[in-house]
Amino acid sequence: MSPVFRKEQRHLSADERDQLNAIKQLAQDLSDLIDMLPASHSRDNAQTKLEECVMWSVKAVADT
């Protein structure tokens, strides 16, 4: 059984680093668009869900 919390980070390949950079850049672009929407609970929720999406996407790249 693998540990739930990894104590050491593994080194990412160049392709994996490129994937992470692409994910983060696209997320930043979308975040900037969301920020231009009128302030509302829905806008705040969209930002939160985007942050969650990025977290899981980064984890998917790093955990492979």
C-alpha atoms as an extended CHARMM CRD file, in Angstrom:
* protein
*
        64  EXT
         1         1  MET       CA              0.0000000000        0.0000000000        0.0000000000  PROA      1               0.0000000000
         2         2  SER       CA              1.3930000000        3.3840000000       -0.9150000000  PROA      2               0.0000000000
         3         3  PRO       CA              1.5760000000        6.1350000000        1.6990000000  PROA      3               0.0000000000
         4         4  VAL       CA             -1.1900000000        8.7080000000        1.6440000000  PROA      4               0.0000000000
         5         5  PHE       CA              1.1870000000       11.6040000000        2.1900000000  PROA      5               0.0000000000
         6         6  ARG       CA              4.3940000000       11.4720000000        0.2310000000  PROA      6               0.0000000000
         7         7  LYS       CA              7.3200000000       12.7700000000        2.3020000000  PROA      7               0.0000000000
         8         8  GLU       CA              9.5280000000       13.5610000000       -0.6650000000  PROA      8               0.0000000000
         9         9  GLN       CA              8.6750000000       15.0730000000       -3.9980000000  PROA      9               0.0000000000
        10        10  ARG       CA              9.7010000000       13.2270000000       -7.0980000000  PROA      10              0.0000000000
        11        11  HSD       CA             11.4580000000       15.0090000000       -9.9230000000  PROA      11              0.0000000000
        12        12  LEU       CA              9.1750000000       15.9050000000      -12.8060000000  PROA      12              0.0000000000
        13        13  SER       CA             10.1340000000       15.3170000000      -16.3970000000  PROA      13              0.0000000000
        14        14  ALA       CA             10.3440000000       18.2060000000      -18.8360000000  PROA      14              0.0000000000
        15        15  ASP       CA              7.0160000000       17.1190000000      -20.3640000000  PROA      15              0.0000000000
        16        16  GLU       CA              5.3480000000       17.0730000000      -16.9480000000  PROA      16              0.0000000000
        17        17  ARG       CA              6.6940000000       20.5440000000      -16.1410000000  PROA      17              0.0000000000
        18        18  ASP       CA              5.3500000000       21.7520000000      -19.4950000000  PROA      18              0.0000000000
        19        19  GLN       CA              1.9450000000       20.2490000000      -18.6690000000  PROA      19              0.0000000000
        20        20  LEU       CA              1.8870000000       21.9880000000      -15.2910000000  PROA      20              0.0000000000
        21        21  ASN       CA              2.8470000000       25.3120000000      -16.8410000000  PROA      21              0.0000000000
        22        22  ALA       CA              0.1140000000       24.9470000000      -19.4800000000  PROA      22              0.0000000000
        23        23  ILE       CA             -2.5160000000       24.0730000000      -16.8520000000  PROA      23              0.0000000000
        24        24  LYS       CA             -1.5410000000       27.0400000000      -14.7060000000  PROA      24              0.0000000000
        25        25  GLN       CA             -1.4290000000       29.4790000000      -17.6260000000  PROA      25              0.0000000000
        26        26  LEU       CA             -4.8440000000       28.4330000000      -18.9330000000  PROA      26              0.0000000000
        27        27  ALA       CA             -6.2530000000       28.6310000000      -15.4070000000  PROA      27              0.0000000000
        28        28  GLN       CA             -4.8070000000       32.1220000000      -14.9530000000  PROA      28              0.0000000000
        29        29  ASP       CA             -6.3660000000       33.2470000000      -18.2320000000  PROA      29              0.0000000000
        30        30  LEU       CA             -9.7520000000       31.8850000000      -17.1670000000  PROA      30              0.0000000000
        31        31  SER       CA             -9.3870000000       33.4020000000      -13.7060000000  PROA      31              0.0000000000
        32        32  ASP       CA             -8.7470000000       36.7960000000      -15.2730000000  PROA      32              0.0000000000
        33        33  LEU       CA            -11.9630000000       36.4570000000      -17.3050000000  PROA      33              0.0000000000
        34        34  ILE       CA            -13.9420000000       35.3800000000      -14.2500000000  PROA      34              0.0000000000
        35        35  ASP       CA            -12.6210000000       38.4050000000      -12.3490000000  PROA      35              0.0000000000
        36        36  MET       CA            -14.2000000000       40.6550000000      -14.9760000000  PROA      36              0.0000000000
        37        37  LEU       CA            -17.6830000000       39.3350000000      -14.1470000000  PROA      37              0.0000000000
        38        38  PRO       CA            -19.9090000000       41.3060000000      -11.7800000000  PROA      38              0.0000000000
        39        39  ALA       CA            -19.2000000000       40.5310000000       -8.1250000000  PROA      39              0.0000000000
        40        40  SER       CA            -21.5010000000       37.7820000000       -6.8960000000  PROA      40              0.0000000000
        41        41  HSD       CA            -21.6040000000       34.5390000000       -4.9990000000  PROA      41              0.0000000000
        42        42  SER       CA            -21.5750000000       32.7110000000       -8.3300000000  PROA      42              0.0000000000
        43        43  ARG       CA            -18.3800000000       34.4690000000       -9.4290000000  PROA      43              0.0000000000
        44        44  ASP       CA            -16.7080000000       33.6320000000       -6.1080000000  PROA      44              0.0000000000
        45        45  ASN       CA            -17.8410000000       30.0320000000       -6.4570000000  PROA      45              0.0000000000
        46        46  ALA       CA            -16.4460000000       29.8650000000      -10.0040000000  PROA      46              0.0000000000
        47        47  GLN       CA            -13.0420000000       31.0530000000       -8.7620000000  PROA      47              0.0000000000
        48        48  THR       CA            -13.0540000000       28.5150000000       -5.9440000000  PROA      48              0.0000000000
        49        49  LYS       CA            -13.9730000000       25.6680000000       -8.2810000000  PROA      49              0.0000000000
        50        50  LEU       CA            -11.2830000000       26.7560000000      -10.7370000000  PROA      50              0.0000000000
        51        51  GLU       CA             -8.7080000000       26.6420000000       -7.9390000000  PROA      51              0.0000000000
        52        52  GLU       CA             -9.9260000000       23.1720000000       -7.0190000000  PROA      52              0.0000000000
        53        53  CYS       CA             -9.7260000000       22.0670000000      -10.6400000000  PROA      53              0.0000000000
        54        54  VAL       CA             -6.1400000000       23.2660000000      -10.9090000000  PROA      54              0.0000000000
        55        55  MET       CA             -5.2340000000       21.4980000000       -7.6650000000  PROA      55              0.0000000000
        56        56  TRP       CA             -6.5880000000       18.1610000000       -8.9110000000  PROA      56              0.0000000000
        57        57  SER       CA             -5.0500000000       18.6260000000      -12.3600000000  PROA      57              0.0000000000
        58        58  VAL       CA             -1.6240000000       19.3270000000      -10.8860000000  PROA      58              0.0000000000
        59        59  LYS       CA             -2.0030000000       16.3080000000       -8.6200000000  PROA      59              0.0000000000
        60        60  ALA       CA             -2.9140000000       14.1390000000      -11.6140000000  PROA      60              0.0000000000
        61        61  VAL       CA              0.2990000000       15.1490000000      -13.3830000000  PROA      61              0.0000000000
        62        62  ALA       CA              2.5140000000       14.8460000000      -10.3070000000  PROA      62              0.0000000000
        63        63  ASP       CA              1.1110000000       11.5210000000       -9.0840000000  PROA      63              0.0000000000
        64        64  THR       CA              1.6450000000        9.5480000000      -12.2630000000  PROA      64              0.0000000000
